[in-house]
Amino acid sequence: MISVSILGGSGYAGGELLRILLGHPNVSIKQVTSRQFSGQPVALVHPNLRKQTDLVFIEPGDLESCDLLFVALPNGESMKRMKELVKKSKKIIDLGADFRLNSREVFEQWYKQKHAAFEFINRFVYGIAELHREKIKKTNFVACAGCEATVSLLALYPLVKHNLIDGKIIIDAKMSSSQGGLKPSLASHHPERSGTVRSYMPTGHRHTAEILQELTLGKNKLNVAISATALDMVRGLLVTIHTIPNKNISEKEIWKAYREEYAKEPFIRIVKERQGVYRYPEPKILQGTNFCDIGFEMDKVTNRLVLIAAIDNLVKGTAGQAVQAMNLMYGFPETTSLEFPGLHPI
């Protein structure tokens, strides 16, 4: 049994960590912090956890030592505290963006701020298990990937690795409201957000940097462009990725690449059905799950290979990914506490 604590447990990511970890047979949750709700029951903020836990939020300054610390703070915060956090726990999983990028210049270009603790960057392993499983098993520090980067990387990785597509990649990402976090804004105000199909970042999405970093395999040169659209849904993320297949690539070769990389992956499903309602991936039926569903379609008329992939941004894109990494770090079965198959209908 290991003791874990959560720094920043009142947000959506913190709530999902609690939900998943409360069912983990090898974990004891020691402390959960929140400045705003210090002294209040965890279930006040996360009402789905009523009668599941008696935990009470504490001040971040009262954080004690633990075996593993989950850091679920806004971007730019964990790097300011990392020198102190490493004294609290030998193992840290950071759900934010501060330690995902291995180049100081790239980080500062995309996040428009100086990195406050870049001396720690080499300690962190990028947290997608399907890409870095063996490194995660050996490390004490994991930087979880961004949710949009996660789903896009999982869809693209086998095709880039097997040299099936050229370097021009256009990602059309459909985002849910929970990706904006807990803090409200005018854009998230119900009269402004309800019924929305809003193009809020047609260019310049920060997760582009993660995708370029992780897909730079050998000498290949990529040109990745992301357009992000906000939809009227609370959870979920769907990407439609437009790529150009290399000459004479067959559908059989695409299937082979996905099977070779993902046949034994517990949380990757290739979804390409000839009939039924859910013929391609849809985020709706992935709510609460750690699955990433991936599909594809060849368009020989326009010479396109279109990839479709979906996740729950709060689970496979955030908290579930973190717990999956924790399981690997401690040698627990990788799927422990992540087996929920989702609901239908929902």
N, C-alpha and C positions, 0 to 999 in steps of 0.2 A: 504494500500500500504506500503510495506516494502522497505527499502533501503539496497542493497547488494553491496559488492565490491569483486573483485577477486584479490588476491595476487598471481602473476605469471600467467598472462593472455595471454602470447604469445605462449604457448605450445599447443599441441593438446588437452589436457584436458581443458585448459582455453578457447580455441576456441569453443569446444562443449558446455561448460557452457554458453558462450555468445549466441550461436545459440539458445539454449533451453530457456534461461532466457529472451531473447528479445521478445519472444512470450508469456511470462507469464503475465496474467492480474493483478497480485497482487504484481509485482516486479518492482522496479525502480533501474537500475544499476547505481551506484554512481561513482565508480572509478575502473579502471583496471590498474594493474601495470606491468611494464616490464623495467628492466634496459637497455637491449639492444635496445629497440625500444621506449624509453621515448621520448615524443613529437611527435611521429608519429601516424597517424590514425590507429585504430584497424583494419580497412578493408585492410590496406596494408599487414598485416600478415595473416589475415583471409579473403581472397577475396570473399568467399561466402557470406560475410556480407555487401558487397557493397550496398549502399542505404538502409541498414537496421539500421545503427547507425552512429552517428557523434562522438562517443567516441574516445578519444585520450589516448594513454598510458601515465602513469605518473611514476615517480620514486617511488620505494617502500617507501622511506623516507617521501614522501608527502602524505602517506595514512592517511585519516581522519576517524573519527568515523562513524560507520554504524550499522544498525540493525543486519545484519548477514554478516560474512566474510567467503568466500570460499578461502581456502589455497591450491594452486595448484603448489607446489614447489617440486623440486627433493627430493628423500628420504634423510633424515638426516638434512634437512634445517629447517623445521617448529619447531622441538624441540629446536633449538638454539634460536628461536625468540618468543616462546610461551609466555614468561613472559611479553613481550611488546604487543603481539597481543591481549591478553585478555583485555588490556586497550583500545583497539580500538573497540571491539565489545563484547557484552554479549553472542552472539551465534557464534560458529565457526564450520565449516565443513571442515575437513582436508582430502584431496584426497590422501595424501601420506601414507607411511608405519609407520610413527614415533609413532603413538598412537594406533595401531591395536592390539598389543600383550599386555596382562595383566601381563606378567612376565618379569622383567628386565633381568634375566638370559637368558631366551629364546630369547629375542630381541638381546642381545649382542652375543649370539651364532650364530644366523642366519645372522645378519647384520654386524658383525665383527667391532663394534664400541661401545663406551660407550654411554648410553642414557643420554642426556643433560638436560632433564626436566621430569624425571619419576614421580615427585610429581603431575603432571597433569593427569597421566594415568587413575586414578579412575574416573575422570570427563567424560571421553570419552566412548560413546556407539558404539559398532561395527555396521557399517552402513548398513547391509543387512536388509531391512524392513521386508522381509518374515520371518526372524528369530527373530527380536527384535523390532517389530512395537511398542509395548506399551512403551518400554524403550525410543525409539527415540522420541515419542510424549512428553515425560516428560523432556528430557535432553536439555542442552544448547550446548553440545559438541558431535560431531559425527566424528568418524574415518572411512572413507570409506574403504571397503575391497579391496584387490588386485583383478584384473580382473580374473586371473586364479582361485583364491580361490573362487570368487563369483560363477562362473559357476559350479565348482566342488561341492561346498557346497549345492547349490540349487538342484543338481542332487541327491546327497547322503543323504541329511538330512532326508527325510521321511523314507528311508529304514533303516537308523541307528536308528532313533527314534522308529520305529515299530519292531526293532530287526529281520529284514528279511535277513540280511547278516552277515557273520562273519567279523572279524577285519582286514582281509587282503585285501587291496585296492591298485590297480595299476592304475594310471592316465596317459594316453597318451595324451598330450596337443599339439595341432597344433596352432602355434602362427603367427600373422600377423606382418608386419614391424612397424606399428604405436605403438606397445607395447614397442619398444625400445626408444620411446620419440623423441623429436625434434632434439636433438644434434646428428650430423652425426658422423660416425666412418668408419673405413676401412670396417667393416663387412656390413655396410649399403650402401656403395658405389655401385652404380648401376651395374657395371660389376661383382661385387662380390655377390650382393643380388638377381639379376634377375635370375629367373628360379630355385630358391633355394628350396631344401628340405633338410634342414641342421639340424642335431641333435646338438643343441648347449648347452643343459643342460640335459644330460641323467640321472643325479642324482643331489641331493642337492638343488632342487628348494626351494627358501625361502618361498613361499606360503604354503609349507607343514606345517609350524608352525601355520598358521591361521586355516587351515583345522583341524588339531589335536585339537586346542583350542576350536573351535566351535562345533566339533562333539563329544567331550567328554561329553556324556550324561549319567549320573549315573555311573555305574561301568564298562561300556564297555571299552575295550582296543583295540585301533586301531593301525594298522601298515600301514601307508600311504607312497607310493612311487610315485614320479612324474618324468616323462620323457618329456622334452620339445623339440619340433621341429619347426624350422622356415620355413614358407611357403612363396611362392611368391604371397602374397596378402597384401593390405594396411590395411584393417580393418577386424576384426573378430577373433573369438576364438572358436575352436571345441575341446571338450574333449571326448575321448573314455575311459570309466572307466571299468576295469575288476574287478569283485567281485565274491565271492563264496556265493551262497545263502544257508541259513540254510536249514536243512533237510525238505523235503516234502513241500517246499514253492511253491505255485502255482502262475501262472500269474495273476489270479484274486486277490490274496492278494497284489500283487505289485500295480495293478491298484487302489485297495482300499486305500492303504497307500498314494499314490499320490493325489487321490481325497480328502481324508480326510484333508490333509495338504494344498492343493493348489486349491481346487475347487473355492474359492472366491478370489483368488489372481489375480489382474488385469494384471500382466505382466508375468505370468507363463503359458505356453502352453505345453500340453502333445501331442507329435507328433509321431504317430505310425500308418501309413496308410498301407493298403493292396495293393494300386495301386498308379500310378502317379509317377512323377519324384522325388518330395520332400517327400519321405516316412519316412525319419528320419530327425532330425534337421540339418540344414546347415547354416553357418554364412552368406552366400552370401545374402540371402533375409532378413537378420536382420539388414543390414547396416542402421544406423541412428535411430534405434528403441531401446526402453527400454525393449524389450521382452527377456525372456530366454526360449528357446525351449528345451524340454527334451523328449527323447525317450529311449526305452530299448528293449532288445531281450534276451530270455532265450535260452541257449544252454545246453540241457540235456545230450548230448553226452559227453561233457567235463565238465559238472557241473559248468557252468559259467552263471552269470547274467551280461550282457554287457549293460552299460548305455551310451547314446550318448547325449551330451548337447552342445548348442551353444548360443553365445551372440555376440553383437557388443562390443568389449573391451573398446571403448571410450564412450559408452552410459551406458548400464546396468552395464558394468564393471568399469565405472568411473563417468562421468559427470551426466548421467541420474540417477544413483544411488544416487548421491549427491542431485539432485533436488527432487527426491522422498523423501529423508530424510527431506529436507527443508519443503516440503509440509506437512509432518507429524508434524514437530516441530511447525508449525504455524496454524495447523488445516485447511489448504486448502484441497480441494479434492485431493486425493493422485495422481491421474493421470494428474493433471493440467500441461499443456505444454509438456506432454510426450505421447500424443496420436498418434503420427505419426506411421502408420502401415507398413512402408517400401515400397519398389518398386519391381515390377516384370513385365517384365524382367529387369535385371540390370547387 
